[in-house]
Amino acid sequence: MEPIFFVMAILGCGDGSVDCTEARIVPVRYETMAQCRADLTERLAANTDVPYPVIGADCRRSGMLVAKAGHKSPRG
């Protein structure tokens, strides 16, 4: 079974940090949420090319268990 890890999503938002949309996923895997959060400032600074007036970031769980939990069968 694949272990759980964390990834960082770079978000593009409208003025006032509303209507945020995932712009990209940073291609780094973190072992803990704390490691991901510690890297937020550096990764935001490296992703200023996102074409939105405001950018943000969000650390998220990823991995096989999360993928299975979110998977819905096409049969219903």
C-alpha positions as CSV (number, residue, x, y, z in Angstrom):
1,M,0.0,0.0,0.0
2,E,1.3,3.4,-0.9
3,P,2.0,5.7,2.1
4,I,0.2,9.0,2.7
5,F,2.1,12.1,1.9
6,F,1.4,15.8,1.6
7,V,1.5,18.1,-1.5
8,M,1.1,21.8,-1.9
9,A,-1.4,23.4,-4.2
10,I,-0.8,26.9,-5.5
11,L,-4.1,28.7,-5.6
12,G,-5.1,31.7,-7.8
13,C,-7.7,34.0,-6.3
14,G,-9.7,37.0,-7.2
15,D,-9.4,40.3,-5.5
16,G,-10.0,40.0,-1.7
17,S,-8.9,36.3,-1.8
18,V,-12.2,35.1,-3.1
19,D,-13.1,32.5,-5.7
20,C,-9.8,30.7,-5.4
21,T,-8.9,28.0,-8.0
22,E,-6.2,25.4,-7.9
23,A,-3.6,26.7,-10.4
24,R,-1.0,24.0,-10.0
25,I,0.5,21.4,-7.6
26,V,4.1,21.9,-6.5
27,P,6.1,18.9,-7.6
28,V,7.4,18.1,-4.1
29,R,6.1,15.5,-1.6
30,Y,6.3,16.2,2.1
31,E,6.2,13.5,4.8
32,T,4.3,15.6,7.2
33,M,1.8,18.5,7.1
34,A,4.3,20.5,9.3
35,Q,7.0,20.1,6.6
36,C,4.6,21.3,3.9
37,R,3.5,24.3,6.0
38,A,7.2,25.2,6.7
39,D,7.8,25.5,3.0
40,L,4.8,27.7,2.2
41,T,6.5,31.1,2.0
42,E,9.4,29.8,-0.2
43,R,7.0,28.0,-2.6
44,L,4.7,31.0,-2.9
45,A,7.6,33.2,-3.7
46,A,8.6,30.7,-6.5
47,N,5.2,30.7,-8.0
48,T,4.4,34.3,-8.6
49,D,3.8,33.7,-12.3
50,V,0.2,32.5,-11.6
51,P,-2.1,34.8,-13.6
52,Y,-4.3,35.9,-10.7
53,P,-4.4,39.1,-8.7
54,V,-3.9,37.1,-5.4
55,I,-2.1,33.8,-4.9
56,G,-2.2,31.5,-2.0
57,A,-1.2,27.9,-1.1
58,D,-2.8,25.0,0.6
59,C,-1.2,21.8,2.0
60,R,-3.2,18.7,1.2
61,R,-3.0,15.0,1.9
62,S,-2.2,12.8,-1.1
63,G,-1.5,9.1,-1.7
64,M,-3.3,5.9,-2.4
65,L,-5.6,5.9,0.6
66,V,-6.9,9.4,-0.2
67,A,-7.3,8.6,-3.9
68,K,-9.4,5.5,-3.0
69,A,-11.5,7.4,-0.6
70,G,-12.3,10.1,-3.2
71,H,-12.9,7.6,-6.0
72,K,-16.5,7.1,-7.2
73,S,-17.4,4.2,-9.4
74,P,-18.9,5.1,-12.8
75,R,-21.7,2.7,-12.0
76,G,-23.0,4.8,-9.2
